[in-house]
Amino acid sequence: MYVCCLDLGGTNIRGTWIGNSGARGVLTSVTRPPSLEGTKQVLVSIIRRIGQDAPEDISGIGLASAGPLDYLDKRYLATTNTPELDYFQVGDFLQAEFNLPVLMENDAQAAAMGEVWQGSLAGSSNAVVLTLGTGVGSGVILNDHIWRGDHLTGPELGHVFMGENRKLCGCGQYGCAETWLNNEALLELFKESGCIPDGLREMVFSLENGDDKAWDAIETYGKRLGFYISILQVVFGIDNICVSGGLSAFVPYCRHYIWLKLKERLQNRQFWIPERIVASADPEMSALYGMARAWMPKRE
């Protein structure tokens, strides 16, 4: 059995076919036009391409995407960063186009399923997975299942309050973790330190070459991330934490500072300190594996 798995982001749509053994095809990535009609056209094109490449007929479609979204009705709600997709009934659209069953999931929750199935936390029954990039997403796995609480969107841990003096978040609040830890926040730290990179690759290059200004920035970022994880551990107390998304590449550089802040914050509650904090080995595949894992148990 093979599933067409997609990860729809603010900039790109990635996808491939994945089999129930974990086998997969070549990863395809296409720029997503910032319009509803353009998004529809790219979705149809990439699904057709994946279907042609698969070893046999595709049995279903799994779509991971940032939200908020209604995973049951397979539609977007009022989204945080992609207003052109607000209230788009994407599940109905794809089912009508391809006559295939569709599953939809929040991208961070899909990434959490992917990491405990085929990723850096493979075999874990309980995990917190954070996706750091344009925003801050989260997925919580409890007893091998996504924990959603009593609402459709699940825990939106990127909107935990971390302090004042930040820009307005896309959710309409001030002080959200997303505004402290996303791409924009990290780039801001580098610039404030006097290191002016063009993008994430240049940030990594500066760190690799021992730029003191870059290391000052990553120390601050690591302590911010440690502070954030300490808040989550008071709530969940889970031993396995994974960072996925585009900023997962920075975890090896700031790991020391993450642990310093965690141990400082939780010095009187050592039992809240997680056993491991890991970076995703393949963040581009996290949500795709998760969609395959979500789809298969329902139809095997």
Helices and strands as residue ranges (DSSP letters): E 2-8, E 12-19, E 28-31, H 36-53, E 60-65, E 69-70, E 75-76, G 83-85, H 90-98, E 102-106, H 107-117, E 127-132, E 136-142, E 145-146, G 157-159, H 177-181, H 183-192, H 200-208, H 212-236, E 240-244, G 246-250, H 251-265, G 270-272, E 276-279, H 283-299
